[in-house]
Amino acid sequence: MLDEKSRLPTLIKNIIVFILGVLIIVSLYHYLETEFDNPLPFFVIYSDTMTPALKINDLIIVGDGHMFNNTNVGDIIVFKKPAGEDRIIVHRITEITSENGRRVIITKGDASPVSIPGVDFPVNSHNFIGRVKFVIPEIGFLFIPPINYVVLGVIISAVAIVIFIYERERGM
């Protein structure tokens, strides 16, 4: 009976440590949202339309979500496809024009010979997500299902094993 009671505080400590770890990760994500001024700060590149600047499985960090009017020709931006299905596009600005007094951006993938209407333009402030701030090469595959679930399972298992081994060593 005494042994059962002595384990209870350890279990509570382990649960608190786990909850604090989750809170730290959530806080870090919220910090990045705030720091990069964008509620969608991470994207994985799934196509080769921006080769050689961006390659498949590159992880991009997007910022300046409210800076549509501060973009320039040559910037790589992220936006919702102007026409049709709800798709996210990552392309380079090739031209900035004005339509009815409003700023309109025309983009093109680096690997594409021309801009495609309905895909590359017109990009307006309402479908603009942000500007690419950082690129982390080749790491994006870790965030694609089902690999992301395997990675999460491995991390949780590793933490559980470390806690188990620590408690076992401590109990000896």
N, C-alpha and C positions, 0 to 999 in steps of 0.2 A: 504494500500500500504506500509506504513512504517513497519507494522507487517511482511509482506512478505520479505522485505529486511533484517530485523533483524534475520530472520530464516536462510537465506542463509549462513552466516558465520558459524552458528552452523552445518548445513548440511555438509559444506566443512570440518569442524573440525572432524565430525564423519567419513567422508570418509577417511580422512588422518589417523585417529586412526586405522581404519579397515585395510588400506593398510600397515601401520607400523606393525600391528599385524601379517599379512600374511608374511611380510618381515622377521620378527623375527623368525617365525616358519621355513621358508625356510633357513634362516641363521643357525639356530640350526641344521637342518638336514645336511646342508653342513659342518658345524663344526664337526658333528659326523662322516661323511664320511672321513674327513681329519684326525681326531683324531684316528680313528680305522683303518686307512689306507685301506679302503675298500669302493668301490662305492655301495655295497649292504650290509649296516650294520645291517639290521633287517630281521628276519625271524620268522615265527610262526610254531611251531611243529604241524604237522597234523597226525602223526602216532605214534604208541606205540613201535617202534623198538628200542628206546633208554631208555625204562623204566628200572630201576627206576631213572636214572640220569636226563632224560628229559621226561616230560609228555605232552600229547596232550594239546594244547592251551598255552604252555609256549612260551614266547617271548624271542628269543635269540638275542644277539648283537654280531656281528661277526667282528673280526679285523684281523690284520696281513695278509692282502690280498696278499702282495708281499713277504711273509716269508715262502714260501713252503719248502725251505731247512733248516729252523729252527724248523720244527715240530718234535715231539718226540712220541714214543710209549706211548699210554695212553691219548694223546690229543684228544679232540672232534673237528672234522673239518667239514666244509661245502664244498661240491664239486658238480659239475655237473656229473650226471650219466655217467660213462665211455662208455657205449654202448647203442644204441637204442635211445629212446625218450629223449627229453630235460627235464630232471627232476633234482631237487635239492635234494641231500642226506645229512643227518647229521648223521655221525657215528664216532665211536672211532677208532683211529689208533691201529692196533694189530701187525703190522709188517712193517718194512721199508727195502726194498731190492734195488738191482741195476739191471737194464736191459740195455745192450749196453752202459754202463757207465753213465746212467741217473738214478736218484733217482725215485723209484716207491713205492707208499704207498698202503698198504692193510688195509682195515678197516672192521669193523663188528658192527652191532647194538648190544647194550648190551643185548637185549632180544632175539637175534638170536643165535642159537647154533654154526653156522659156517658162514664164509664169502661166499658171493654169487658172482661168476664170472660175470662181466658185470655190477654189481651193486656196490659191495664193492671194486673192483679192476679191472684193474690197475688205480690208481689215479696218474696223472702226474701234472706237473706245469700248463699245459694249461687248465685243468678242476678243479683246486683248486680255491676255492673262499676265504677261510679264516678259522681262528680258533675261536671257541666259546670263547668269553671273559666274558660275563655276561648272566645270565638267570633271567628273571623276570617271576615268576610262575603265571600261570592261567590268565594272562592279554591278551594273544594273541587273544582270542575270540572277542575282541573289533575291531580287524583289519580284520576280515573275513566278506566278503559280505554276506548278506545285512546289517549286524549289523554295519559295519563301516560307511555306509551311514546314518543310523539312528543316530549314535553317532555324526557324523559331522552335521547333521540337528539340533540335540538338542543343540549343542554348538553354532551354528550360530543363532538359535532362542533365546537362552539365552542371547547372546550378544546384539541382537536387542531389546529384552525386557528390559534389563538393561539400554540401551541407551534411550529407549522410556520413561521409568519410571524416569530416571535422568532428562531428558528434561522436562517432565511434572511437576515434583517437582520444578524444577528450574524456570519454567514459572509461578508458582503460587505465 
